[in-house]
Amino acid sequence: MRIVFMGTPDFSVPVLNALVNAGHEVCAVYCQPPRPAGRGKKERPTPVHARADALGLPVRHPVSLKGAAEQAEFASLNADIAVVVAYGLILPQVVLDAPKQGCLNIHASLLPRWRGAAPIHRAIMAGDEATGVCIMQMEAGLDTGPVLLRREVAIETGETTGELHDRLSALGSAAIVDALDTLPTLTATLQPEDGVTYASKIDKAEARVDWGLAPVELANHINGLSPFPGAWADADGDRLKLLKAVASDKTLPAGQVLIEADKMFVGCASGAVEILAAQRAGKRAAPVADMIKGWTPPTQLT
């Protein structure tokens, strides 16, 4: 098929690779514009932009698709279909209608649960037992379109957003190839009105650890915010990022630290969590057994 691909971050790159490897003609790649990054604030292309350049594909990165000129340029591509995954811009109706078979979105949740910007984070933070990807026919509403295909996976105990992100990216890549191969046979199923939840964008203010949470809730919170923005606590005036955790059967006062056989436990409401990975200020993220070599953690985190 002649495809316009629209995506921006790392999550989208395997999908672009899968479409090219499946033999589809990617006639254009749309992504967010380069942004200043690093100490020198030099403009850096997005992951999709960089990969498209490596593949020799034409790249467009308009700041908006609301203008008549951009919409006409999009329509002139004469695409069979557009594949959209974590693009970052709203598509006006005229853009949605331009490809012959419309626009398909790969969404990283089991719709209608977790519509919106941060479905992977929110699924883990909420303690969901399962999630997945949906191939959805796009319409003007926020992730409201009918679903053509869905794939479900279990969320593993202690799994972080970063880990689940990679699994869902691979799952979505395979799912969109399957969907395009069988498109005439797929039935578009309207999303039910019951069960709708919204995955609001992660606010950095959510990242400070609340030791008043129960062990499972706290572990989910830590894992859901890992690797970005990273849940954190104060460790004698330094910020300690907690990047992976599981509920423990130990019982400790809230915020109290126990180091036992290269393991780190921290108390919380009605129990404790075991911290499996963390990052000290100015240091790299590391498994706890490595992090505590040559460093004695404080007895209390706040």
ZIDAHU-V260151 format. One record per run of one state. SS is the DSSP state (H for helix, E for strand, - for the rest). FROM is the first residue (numbers start at 0). LEN is the number of residues. If there is no record, write none. Layout:
# ZIDAHU-V260151
ss->(SS/SS)
from->(FROM/FROM)
len->(LEN/LEN)
This chain:
# ZIDAHU-V260151
ss->(-/E/-/H/-/E/-/E/-/E/-/H/-/E/-/H/-/E/-/H/-/E/-/E/-/H/-/E/-/E/-/H/-/H/-/E/-/E/-/H/E/-/E/H/-/E/-/E/-/E/-/E/-/E/-/E/H/-/E/-)
from->(0/1/7/9/21/24/30/34/37/41/44/46/55/58/60/67/75/80/85/92/96/102/107/114/116/118/125/129/137/146/154/160/181/182/185/188/189/197/199/203/207/208/213/214/224/230/235/237/248/255/260/262/269/270/279/285/287/291/299/300)
len->(1/6/2/12/3/6/4/3/4/3/2/9/3/2/7/8/5/5/7/4/6/5/7/2/2/7/4/8/9/8/6/21/1/3/3/1/8/2/4/4/1/5/1/10/6/5/2/11/7/5/2/7/1/9/6/2/4/8/1/2)
